[in-house]
Every structure is written in structure tokens, then in C-alpha cells.
Amino acid sequence: MGDRLGLLVVDVQNAMFEAEEPIYQGKEVTQRIAGLLEQARTAEVPVIFIRHTEAEGPFAEGSPSWQIHDTVAPQPGESIFQKETPDSFEKTPLKTHLHEIGVDRLVVVGMQTDYCIKATSRRAAELGYRPILVSDAHTTVDEGSETAEEIIARYNAELAEHFVEVQPASKISFV
């Protein structure tokens, strides 16, 4: 297996910013993702977007809150896949697409740390994609007695121990 990178942007959708409890450091995280997008595009690294879709509610297909956030909007020709579960590979053509475009290593960013980022990173590792989770380019909300910041730190540590390489955005290079 080679080292052809792909940037996987998971669920950076308007709904995440419009919720009663918006995601932690949403502006900062999307700015870091936008910086990674710019680097990936300059280096001609494939960019793949994942968009969570539900039958109704904030993630209802076609609704304004379902759209990918303007800060990280896809450019023409970039792939967008809809998913209905936390795992971006489940019931989507993502694995087939990655194979077709020759991507065998994924840089993972997006939302929500304790659901879609966790599930997608684990599955990518199981499938042999040697994921790199960008430690400061994913986020979530407070859950119970645990703050979003604590959840992010916990999953960065857990995923690094078992499944993925974890690096801050400043250490990611698409060259």
C-alpha cells in the first residue's frame, strides 16, 4: 500500500452551528479545516466530503441546515457522499471511490468527535487506510458531565492508542 493521501471532511454542516448547543470552537475548527483544504487543493490531493442525511429535522436532505458550511464549501469536481450512520463507510460508496482514485491514506477532519469522527476513523483503520486524525480539526458538544474539550482530548488519546495517527493541523503536510 502506498501513501496517496486524501482529505476526508466529515459532517461540517450548518446544523452543527445552529443547534441549541453549538459545537465547541466551531469557528476555529472550520478555519483550520479551511486551511487544510487549501493545502490539499494546492497539492492536488483528493478532497472528499461526507454529509449526514436524515429524513427530517436539521439534517433533512436539501434543507439549509443540511448544507456544508460555507467556510469549507466543496469546489466543483470534489466528491460529496451522503451517509445515514456515524460510519462514513457504511452504506456509502466511499471505499469504492477511494479505491478508484487511488487513495490509500486518509486525513480525517470534521464533526462530531464522539460519533462520526470516532466511527469513521476506526473503520478507516480497519479497512487499512492508516488514518491521520487532525487533533485540532474535529469537534463536538458537551455531553453529560464531560466538556467538549475533554471529549476531544479523550478520543484523540484513545484513537491514537489503538487506531490512528493523531497530529495537529500545523503538522499536516500534503506535499
Phi, psi and omega in degrees: 000136182274204181231035178285111183280153168223147177258119181254115182254111189255119167056036175274079188244155182306324181304328182292337181263343185260354183296161178306319173245096181295161181297152182291129178049043182304316181296314181295317181295315180294328176294320177294319178297318178300321177296319177293321176301315180299315179297314182298315181296319178298321181274003181058039174274133179301137177245129181235130178255142174243136181231122178289136184227134176229165181292327179210175180090196185296338180256022178292129183308130177090345181287156178302323182287341178282338185294152175290137184302138183305326182300331183235027186304139177296150173262159179307136178092347178277142185282141174229126177241140177268142175225157180240000180230167178300328182280115182294346179268336186289122178058032174229163177273018185302311182299315179298316180298314180300319178297315182297325182263004174078020178275129178231007176216129185247136168261122188250129176221162172135213189219146006246128189316306189276002177235275189288323179292315178301306184297317182291318179297316179297314182294320178301319178295316179300326182274359176089018182275002178043062186295148172246111177272125180277108192302330182247021178232032169217156185205174182203198177237164175301144180223111182063231181273358183260129179283160177303318179300319178292320179297314179300313180298318180297314181288327174302315181291313182297314182292324178295325182289327189241333194228321194223161169276136181239124182221146173288160181305323182296341181261357182276130178228129179262007180279000000 
